[in-house]
């Protein structure tokens, strides 16, 4: 699958573009690649869908913010096609047709171009509501990415009427008021001449059809509430609070239409040993005074196992050791963080008489009195922490 282009690049707008500028840019692209203008041109159709997908994300404040922060992964957690790629042309027309005014094809100077405004109806397409769930992930799962299966209570299409709300799924007739178009057009004579207005059909509420006998299982709604198991692919490198979008896995729409989306909010499980700091992880290592003075080898936990590190003789409390590339990956694949090992020297709280005597003897040695340079190093580290 080809890599998706940047949405701002698709619409040829700067990242600072306003909502009106985004709408204007999309309108221009939709005009350019509209299928009525490019019959049989698959490349133009893909560009038309690509522009619709870009507009769907950038025109939504919340989705745009996630996209600006996390890129495509922030708005498409499953890695599949987004809005434009996963929906039909009619879905796009129904969802975004209103930004052109009237019928989708009514493009001002192109009202009669190749059937614009007449070849496609404005039947109202119901849209299911979005669902939001929280999913907990561990540092190890963030390291590699993970697929989670979760139970979600949501509205799904009624199996008895196949989602159209009628008994046995066939008690439906075409609305006679709008002849199935979902809209009614009126022409009025004014001092400026004849004026044409188009509005939603009051009889069928824009659906273009009438249910003659309601389904007894869903009372004509076409949806029922059930529990469903959904598989969610969480990419490596996610952060707490990030929101992924699983297209079409939200609530089903009444009497057919477009399913809502499932919004997955990432929660990070607290690790018993490691602290996350961006893409780095921090481990607080406690060693004994003899180990700090004499040196040695210690074993420490990492995200995906354990590692052995060498303690140099004379290691001071507060020293930080760095394990390269032992942290977490960047969400967009720009490198991997490190594991920082913060060295602490443990001072015993109780001592035996022999231990006290041995320490008293050592204290008399000049080696146990810090030099001026050692004092300065500690001072500089302390100062840096608060600057």
TILODREN-416086 format. One record per residue (C-alpha): residue number from 1; residue in one letter; x, y, z. Coordinates in pm, whole numbers, padded with zeros to 5 digits. Layout:
// residues N
+-----+------+--------+--------+--------+
!  nr ! rest !     c1 !     c2 !     c3 !
+-----+------+--------+--------+--------+
! NUM !    A !      X !      Y !      Z !
...
+-----+------+--------+--------+--------+
This chain:
// residues 387
+-----+------+--------+--------+--------+
!  nr ! rest !     c1 !     c2 !     c3 !
+-----+------+--------+--------+--------+
!   1 !    X !  00000 !  00000 !  00000 !
!   2 !    X !  00136 !  00337 ! -00097 !
!   3 !    X !  00225 !  00573 !  00185 !
!   4 !    X ! -00036 !  00838 !  00251 !
!   5 !    X !  00046 !  01193 !  00154 !
!   6 !    X !  00039 !  01477 !  00403 !
!   7 !    X ! -00316 !  01614 !  00422 !
!   8 !    X ! -00199 !  01974 !  00394 !
!   9 !    X ! -00004 !  01877 !  00083 !
!  10 !    X ! -00315 !  01709 ! -00064 !
!  11 !    X ! -00519 !  02030 ! -00032 !
!  12 !    X ! -00216 !  02251 ! -00110 !
!  13 !    X ! -00258 !  02467 !  00199 !
!  14 !    X ! -00022 !  02581 !  00477 !
!  15 !    X ! -00044 !  02423 !  00822 !
!  16 !    X ! -00176 !  02756 !  00951 !
!  17 !    X ! -00478 !  02753 !  00716 !
!  18 !    X ! -00810 !  02866 !  00860 !
!  19 !    X ! -01132 !  02664 !  00842 !
!  20 !    X ! -01255 !  02878 !  00553 !
!  21 !    X ! -00927 !  02832 !  00365 !
!  22 !    X ! -00950 !  02455 !  00416 !
!  23 !    X ! -01308 !  02451 !  00285 !
!  24 !    X ! -01214 !  02665 ! -00015 !
!  25 !    X ! -00917 !  02440 ! -00099 !
!  26 !    X ! -01130 !  02127 ! -00075 !
!  27 !    X ! -01401 !  02280 ! -00294 !
!  28 !    X ! -01137 !  02353 ! -00557 !
!  29 !    X ! -01001 !  01997 ! -00550 !
!  30 !    X ! -01349 !  01843 ! -00556 !
!  31 !    X ! -01434 !  02048 ! -00863 !
!  32 !    X ! -01111 !  01945 ! -01033 !
!  33 !    X ! -01142 !  01571 ! -00971 !
!  34 !    X ! -01521 !  01528 ! -00957 !
!  35 !    X ! -01617 !  01196 ! -01127 !
!  36 !    X ! -01874 !  01369 ! -01350 !
!  37 !    X ! -01591 !  01577 ! -01490 !
!  38 !    X ! -01357 !  01279 ! -01521 !
!  39 !    X ! -01573 !  00983 ! -01628 !
!  40 !    X ! -01389 !  00653 ! -01605 !
!  41 !    X ! -01070 !  00815 ! -01473 !
!  42 !    X ! -00966 !  00601 ! -01174 !
!  43 !    X ! -00675 !  00829 ! -01089 !
!  44 !    X ! -00906 !  01130 ! -01066 !
!  45 !    X ! -01146 !  00928 ! -00850 !
!  46 !    X ! -00867 !  00840 ! -00607 !
!  47 !    X ! -00761 !  01204 ! -00586 !
!  48 !    X ! -01125 !  01298 ! -00524 !
!  49 !    X ! -01139 !  01050 ! -00234 !
!  50 !    X ! -00798 !  01163 ! -00108 !
!  51 !    X ! -00917 !  01526 ! -00095 !
!  52 !    X ! -01233 !  01420 !  00090 !
!  53 !    X ! -01025 !  01232 !  00347 !
!  54 !    X ! -00797 !  01532 !  00399 !
!  55 !    X ! -01095 !  01763 !  00440 !
!  56 !    X ! -01268 !  01524 !  00681 !
!  57 !    X ! -00966 !  01539 !  00915 !
!  58 !    X ! -00857 !  01901 !  00880 !
!  59 !    X ! -01208 !  02048 !  00905 !
!  60 !    X ! -01258 !  01882 !  01245 !
!  61 !    X ! -01080 !  02073 !  01522 !
!  62 !    X ! -01016 !  01768 !  01740 !
!  63 !    X ! -00900 !  01541 !  01456 !
!  64 !    X ! -00681 !  01816 !  01312 !
!  65 !    X ! -00510 !  01866 !  01649 !
!  66 !    X ! -00436 !  01493 !  01676 !
!  67 !    X ! -00310 !  01483 !  01318 !
!  68 !    X ! -00081 !  01785 !  01375 !
!  69 !    X !  00066 !  01613 !  01680 !
!  70 !    X !  00086 !  01248 !  01579 !
!  71 !    X !  00047 !  01241 !  01200 !
!  72 !    X ! -00164 !  00973 !  01029 !
!  73 !    X ! -00130 !  00737 !  01326 !
!  74 !    X ! -00314 !  00987 !  01546 !
!  75 !    X ! -00632 !  00973 !  01336 !
!  76 !    X ! -00624 !  00621 !  01201 !
!  77 !    X ! -00533 !  00362 !  01459 !
!  78 !    X ! -00598 !  00057 !  01243 !
!  79 !    X ! -00365 !  00159 !  00962 !
!  80 !    X ! -00640 !  00111 !  00703 !
!  81 !    X ! -00786 !  00367 !  00470 !
!  82 !    X ! -00930 !  00677 !  00625 !
!  83 !    X ! -01264 !  00837 !  00544 !
!  84 !    X ! -01205 !  00891 !  00173 !
!  85 !    X ! -01059 !  00546 !  00113 !
!  86 !    X ! -01305 !  00346 !  00323 !
!  87 !    X ! -01633 !  00495 !  00200 !
!  88 !    X ! -01821 !  00505 ! -00125 !
!  89 !    X ! -01853 !  00808 ! -00347 !
!  90 !    X ! -02215 !  00850 ! -00239 !
!  91 !    X ! -02104 !  00859 !  00125 !
!  92 !    X ! -01868 !  01144 !  00043 !
!  93 !    X ! -02138 !  01332 ! -00148 !
!  94 !    X ! -02383 !  01289 !  00140 !
!  95 !    X ! -02134 !  01395 !  00406 !
!  96 !    X ! -01977 !  01696 !  00236 !
!  97 !    X ! -02224 !  01804 ! -00030 !
!  98 !    X ! -02359 !  02091 !  00179 !
!  99 !    X ! -02037 !  02292 !  00157 !
! 100 !    X ! -02126 !  02359 ! -00206 !
! 101 !    X ! -02481 !  02466 ! -00130 !
! 102 !    X ! -02792 !  02290 ! -00259 !
! 103 !    X ! -02717 !  01966 ! -00441 !
! 104 !    X ! -02359 !  01855 ! -00433 !
! 105 !    X ! -02325 !  01929 ! -00797 !
! 106 !    X ! -02448 !  02290 ! -00775 !
! 107 !    X ! -02109 !  02451 ! -00822 !
! 108 !    X ! -02219 !  02797 ! -00922 !
! 109 !    X ! -02111 !  02824 ! -01284 !
! 110 !    X ! -02130 !  02448 ! -01336 !
! 111 !    X ! -02495 !  02389 ! -01249 !
! 112 !    X ! -02566 !  02215 ! -01580 !
! 113 !    X ! -02229 !  02052 ! -01632 !
! 114 !    X ! -02261 !  01682 ! -01711 !
! 115 !    X ! -02559 !  01636 ! -01485 !
! 116 !    X ! -02418 !  01819 ! -01182 !
! 117 !    X ! -02703 !  01868 ! -00937 !
! 118 !    X ! -02935 !  01630 ! -01115 !
! 119 !    X ! -02757 !  01296 ! -01144 !
! 120 !    X ! -02716 !  01263 ! -00768 !
! 121 !    X ! -02991 !  01299 ! -00512 !
! 122 !    X ! -02957 !  01448 ! -00169 !
! 123 !    X ! -03102 !  01161 !  00026 !
! 124 !    X ! -03009 !  01211 !  00386 !
! 125 !    X ! -02756 !  00958 !  00503 !
! 126 !    X ! -02784 !  00880 !  00872 !
! 127 !    X ! -02458 !  00888 !  01068 !
! 128 !    X ! -02403 !  00677 !  01376 !
! 129 !    X ! -02251 !  00841 !  01680 !
! 130 !    X ! -01887 !  00794 !  01778 !
! 131 !    X ! -01785 !  00586 !  02078 !
! 132 !    X ! -01492 !  00660 !  02309 !
! 133 !    X ! -01311 !  00389 !  02505 !
! 134 !    X ! -00997 !  00383 !  02719 !
! 135 !    X ! -00734 !  00115 !  02663 !
! 136 !    X ! -00445 !  00048 !  02901 !
! 137 !    X ! -00107 ! -00047 !  02759 !
! 138 !    X !  00219 ! -00142 !  02930 !
! 139 !    X !  00565 ! -00010 !  02843 !
! 140 !    X !  00645 ! -00343 !  02678 !
! 141 !    X !  00335 ! -00313 !  02459 !
! 142 !    X !  00428 !  00045 !  02373 !
! 143 !    X !  00775 ! -00078 !  02277 !
! 144 !    X !  00652 ! -00323 !  02014 !
! 145 !    X !  00293 ! -00223 !  01939 !
! 146 !    X !  00006 ! -00452 !  02026 !
! 147 !    X ! -00332 ! -00578 !  01909 !
! 148 !    X ! -00601 ! -00558 !  02178 !
! 149 !    X ! -00944 ! -00720 !  02176 !
! 150 !    X ! -01202 ! -00527 !  02377 !
! 151 !    X ! -01572 ! -00570 !  02449 !
! 152 !    X ! -01784 ! -00271 !  02352 !
! 153 !    X ! -02156 ! -00218 !  02407 !
! 154 !    X ! -02289 ! -00036 !  02105 !
! 155 !    X ! -02569 ! -00009 !  01854 !
! 156 !    X ! -02546 ! -00256 !  01566 !
! 157 !    X ! -02769 ! -00315 !  01264 !
! 158 !    X ! -03079 ! -00518 !  01349 !
! 159 !    X ! -03033 ! -00869 !  01208 !
! 160 !    X ! -03408 ! -00923 !  01161 !
! 161 !    X ! -03465 ! -00629 !  00925 !
! 162 !    X ! -03105 ! -00601 !  00801 !
! 163 !    X ! -03088 ! -00251 !  00945 !
! 164 !    X ! -03360 ! -00081 !  00741 !
! 165 !    X ! -03623 ! -00077 !  01016 !
! 166 !    X ! -03902 ! -00255 !  00828 !
! 167 !    X ! -04061 ! -00592 !  00894 !
! 168 !    X ! -03860 ! -00867 !  00722 !
! 169 !    X ! -03651 ! -00591 !  00566 !
! 170 !    X ! -03887 ! -00537 !  00272 !
! 171 !    X ! -04175 ! -00323 !  00402 !
! 172 !    X ! -04036 ! -00008 !  00245 !
! 173 !    X ! -04174 !  00214 ! -00028 !
! 174 !    X ! -04035 !  00509 ! -00217 !
! 175 !    X ! -04147 !  00845 ! -00081 !
! 176 !    X ! -04403 !  00989 ! -00322 !
! 177 !    X ! -04342 !  01347 ! -00211 !
! 178 !    X ! -03982 !  01358 ! -00330 !
! 179 !    X ! -03982 !  01048 ! -00552 !
! 180 !    X ! -03698 !  00901 ! -00350 !
! 181 !    X ! -03461 !  01195 ! -00388 !
! 182 !    X ! -03485 !  01307 ! -00027 !
! 183 !    X ! -03539 !  01671 ! -00129 !
! 184 !    X ! -03816 !  01885 ! -00266 !
! 185 !    X ! -03755 !  02169 ! -00508 !
! 186 !    X ! -03976 !  02473 ! -00528 !
! 187 !    X ! -03977 !  02747 ! -00789 !
! 188 !    X ! -04113 !  03087 ! -00693 !
! 189 !    X ! -04171 !  03393 ! -00910 !
! 190 !    X ! -04003 !  03705 ! -00771 !
! 191 !    X ! -03925 !  04051 ! -00900 !
! 192 !    X ! -03584 !  03914 ! -00995 !
! 193 !    X ! -03735 !  03629 ! -01193 !
! 194 !    X ! -03782 !  03267 ! -01103 !
! 195 !    X ! -03594 !  03149 ! -00790 !
! 196 !    X ! -03537 !  02782 ! -00718 !
! 197 !    X ! -03498 !  02655 ! -00361 !
! 198 !    X ! -03422 !  02304 ! -00244 !
! 199 !    X ! -03501 !  02168 !  00102 !
! 200 !    X ! -03522 !  01838 !  00289 !
! 201 !    X ! -03837 !  01643 !  00216 !
! 202 !    X ! -04077 !  01688 !  00511 !
! 203 !    X ! -04248 !  01352 !  00452 !
! 204 !    X ! -03946 !  01120 !  00471 !
! 205 !    X ! -03706 !  01358 !  00649 !
! 206 !    X ! -03462 !  01330 !  00363 !
! 207 !    X ! -03436 !  00950 !  00358 !
! 208 !    X ! -03621 !  00908 !  00029 !
! 209 !    X ! -03823 !  00612 !  00158 !
! 210 !    X ! -04115 !  00536 !  00387 !
! 211 !    X ! -04143 !  00236 !  00618 !
! 212 !    X ! -04490 !  00085 !  00574 !
! 213 !    X ! -04455 ! -00168 !  00859 !
! 214 !    X ! -04200 ! -00134 !  01137 !
! 215 !    X ! -03971 ! -00415 !  01248 !
! 216 !    X ! -04098 ! -00552 !  01580 !
! 217 !    X ! -03747 ! -00623 !  01710 !
! 218 !    X ! -03603 ! -00271 !  01673 !
! 219 !    X ! -03929 ! -00073 !  01655 !
! 220 !    X ! -03839 !  00058 !  01313 !
! 221 !    X ! -03504 !  00208 !  01421 !
! 222 !    X ! -03293 ! -00047 !  01237 !
! 223 !    X ! -03047 ! -00077 !  01525 !
! 224 !    X ! -03026 ! -00276 !  01850 !
! 225 !    X ! -02784 ! -00255 !  02140 !
! 226 !    X ! -02542 ! -00545 !  02169 !
! 227 !    X ! -02196 ! -00631 !  02300 !
! 228 !    X ! -01930 ! -00674 !  02035 !
! 229 !    X ! -01562 ! -00773 !  02049 !
! 230 !    X ! -01346 ! -00534 !  01849 !
! 231 !    X ! -00981 ! -00580 !  01758 !
! 232 !    X ! -00767 ! -00267 !  01787 !
! 233 !    X ! -00413 ! -00233 !  01653 !
! 234 !    X ! -00211 !  00004 !  01870 !
! 235 !    X !  00113 !  00119 !  01706 !
! 236 !    X !  00447 !  00129 !  01886 !
! 237 !    X !  00543 !  00457 !  02049 !
! 238 !    X !  00198 !  00579 !  02158 !
! 239 !    X !  00173 !  00814 !  02455 !
! 240 !    X ! -00076 !  00852 !  02739 !
! 241 !    X ! -00374 !  01067 !  02638 !
! 242 !    X ! -00329 !  01002 !  02267 !
! 243 !    X ! -00649 !  00923 !  02080 !
! 244 !    X ! -00663 !  00674 !  01792 !
! 245 !    X ! -00955 !  00648 !  01550 !
! 246 !    X ! -01091 !  00313 !  01431 !
! 247 !    X ! -01312 !  00404 !  01137 !
! 248 !    X ! -01662 !  00255 !  01119 !
! 249 !    X ! -01649 !  00076 !  01455 !
! 250 !    X ! -01873 !  00317 !  01644 !
! 251 !    X ! -02252 !  00302 !  01673 !
! 252 !    X ! -02448 !  00188 !  01368 !
! 253 !    X ! -02672 !  00447 !  01205 !
! 254 !    X ! -03051 !  00433 !  01224 !
! 255 !    X ! -03206 !  00259 !  00923 !
! 256 !    X ! -02876 !  00219 !  00742 !
! 257 !    X ! -02611 !  00477 !  00668 !
! 258 !    X ! -02263 !  00544 !  00794 !
! 259 !    X ! -02134 !  00391 !  01115 !
! 260 !    X ! -01970 !  00619 !  01367 !
! 261 !    X ! -01604 !  00580 !  01466 !
! 262 !    X ! -01446 !  00423 !  01770 !
! 263 !    X ! -01216 !  00668 !  01948 !
! 264 !    X ! -00949 !  00489 !  02150 !
! 265 !    X ! -00787 !  00689 !  02430 !
! 266 !    X ! -00449 !  00552 !  02540 !
! 267 !    X ! -00382 !  00499 !  02910 !
! 268 !    X ! -00035 !  00397 !  03021 !
! 269 !    X !  00001 !  00135 !  03294 !
! 270 !    X !  00245 !  00227 !  03569 !
! 271 !    X !  00559 !  00017 !  03550 !
! 272 !    X !  00689 ! -00114 !  03886 !
! 273 !    X !  01053 ! -00037 !  03799 !
! 274 !    X !  01073 !  00220 !  03520 !
! 275 !    X !  00960 !  00579 !  03484 !
! 276 !    X !  00880 !  00715 !  03136 !
! 277 !    X !  01016 !  01052 !  03027 !
! 278 !    X !  00924 !  01113 !  02664 !
! 279 !    X !  01087 !  00829 !  02472 !
! 280 !    X !  01343 !  00771 !  02748 !
! 281 !    X !  01287 !  00554 !  03054 !
! 282 !    X !  01451 !  00609 !  03393 !
! 283 !    X !  01558 !  00346 !  03642 !
! 284 !    X !  01664 !  00434 !  03997 !
! 285 !    X !  01951 !  00200 !  04086 !
! 286 !    X !  02052 !  00149 !  04450 !
! 287 !    X !  02398 !  00010 !  04516 !
! 288 !    X !  02590 ! -00049 !  04836 !
! 289 !    X !  02876 !  00170 !  04948 !
! 290 !    X !  03133 ! -00106 !  04888 !
! 291 !    X !  03008 ! -00154 !  04532 !
! 292 !    X !  03024 !  00221 !  04467 !
! 293 !    X !  03378 !  00234 !  04605 !
! 294 !    X !  03517 ! -00088 !  04459 !
! 295 !    X !  03309 ! -00119 !  04141 !
! 296 !    X !  03134 ! -00429 !  04015 !
! 297 !    X !  02857 ! -00559 !  03788 !
! 298 !    X !  02487 ! -00530 !  03861 !
! 299 !    X !  02175 ! -00652 !  03684 !
! 300 !    X !  01893 ! -00408 !  03615 !
! 301 !    X !  01544 ! -00442 !  03460 !
! 302 !    X !  01474 ! -00302 !  03112 !
! 303 !    X !  01146 ! -00270 !  02921 !
! 304 !    X !  01178 ! -00612 !  02761 !
! 305 !    X !  01405 ! -00801 !  03002 !
! 306 !    X !  01721 ! -00741 !  03202 !
! 307 !    X !  02066 ! -00599 !  03132 !
! 308 !    X !  02402 ! -00616 !  03308 !
! 309 !    X !  02588 ! -00291 !  03362 !
! 310 !    X !  02935 ! -00217 !  03495 !
! 311 !    X !  02982 !  00007 !  03797 !
! 312 !    X !  03317 !  00181 !  03784 !
! 313 !    X !  03521 !  00210 !  04107 !
! 314 !    X !  03452 !  00541 !  04279 !
! 315 !    X !  03104 !  00587 !  04127 !
! 316 !    X !  02934 !  00880 !  04295 !
! 317 !    X !  02568 !  00907 !  04404 !
! 318 !    X !  02368 !  01095 !  04140 !
! 319 !    X !  02574 !  00968 !  03847 !
! 320 !    X !  02358 !  00884 !  03546 !
! 321 !    X !  02446 !  00591 !  03321 !
! 322 !    X !  02295 !  00572 !  02973 !
! 323 !    X !  02190 !  00258 !  02787 !
! 324 !    X !  02155 !  00360 !  02422 !
! 325 !    X !  01836 !  00263 !  02236 !
! 326 !    X !  01688 !  00089 !  02539 !
! 327 !    X !  01397 !  00332 !  02559 !
! 328 !    X !  01079 !  00361 !  02352 !
! 329 !    X !  01045 !  00417 !  01977 !
! 330 !    X !  00913 !  00740 !  01831 !
! 331 !    X !  00558 !  00707 !  01703 !
! 332 !    X !  00661 !  00833 !  01359 !
! 333 !    X !  00972 !  00614 !  01344 !
! 334 !    X !  01228 !  00888 !  01415 !
! 335 !    X !  01463 !  00696 !  01641 !
! 336 !    X !  01445 !  00527 !  01981 !
! 337 !    X !  01496 !  00669 !  02329 !
! 338 !    X !  01750 !  00557 !  02591 !
! 339 !    X !  01733 !  00405 !  02936 !
! 340 !    X !  01884 !  00635 !  03199 !
! 341 !    X !  02016 !  00470 !  03515 !
! 342 !    X !  02021 !  00706 !  03811 !
! 343 !    X !  02278 !  00577 !  04063 !
! 344 !    X !  02194 !  00598 !  04434 !
! 345 !    X !  02423 !  00477 !  04710 !
! 346 !    X !  02233 !  00309 !  04988 !
! 347 !    X !  02331 !  00407 !  05344 !
! 348 !    X !  02241 !  00136 !  05601 !
! 349 !    X !  01999 !  00250 !  05870 !
! 350 !    X !  02136 !  00014 !  06134 !
! 351 !    X !  02492 ! -00118 !  06189 !
! 352 !    X !  02648 ! -00383 !  06406 !
! 353 !    X !  02924 ! -00290 !  06649 !
! 354 !    X !  03192 ! -00440 !  06427 !
! 355 !    X !  03058 ! -00248 !  06126 !
! 356 !    X !  03058 !  00077 !  06322 !
! 357 !    X !  03419 !  00012 !  06429 !
! 358 !    X !  03529 ! -00060 !  06072 !
! 359 !    X !  03366 !  00258 !  05941 !
! 360 !    X !  03523 !  00464 !  06218 !
! 361 !    X !  03863 !  00337 !  06115 !
! 362 !    X !  03796 !  00421 !  05746 !
! 363 !    X !  03675 !  00770 !  05833 !
! 364 !    X !  04025 !  00856 !  05954 !
! 365 !    X !  04160 !  00804 !  05603 !
! 366 !    X !  04194 !  01111 !  05383 !
! 367 !    X !  04026 !  00920 !  05099 !
! 368 !    X !  03694 !  00957 !  05283 !
! 369 !    X !  03712 !  01335 !  05289 !
! 370 !    X !  03572 !  01489 !  04967 !
! 371 !    X !  03810 !  01710 !  04772 !
! 372 !    X !  03719 !  02061 !  04659 !
! 373 !    X !  03671 !  01940 !  04300 !
! 374 !    X !  03435 !  01667 !  04418 !
! 375 !    X !  03235 !  01922 !  04616 !
! 376 !    X !  03222 !  02146 !  04312 !
! 377 !    X !  03094 !  01864 !  04091 !
! 378 !    X !  02809 !  01790 !  04333 !
! 379 !    X !  02724 !  02161 !  04353 !
! 380 !    X !  02715 !  02195 !  03975 !
! 381 !    X !  02486 !  01892 !  03942 !
! 382 !    X !  02252 !  02028 !  04208 !
! 383 !    X !  02247 !  02372 !  04045 !
! 384 !    X !  02171 !  02220 !  03704 !
! 385 !    X !  01866 !  02041 !  03845 !
! 386 !    X !  01702 !  02371 !  03935 !
! 387 !    X !  01799 !  02574 !  03628 !
+-----+------+--------+--------+--------+
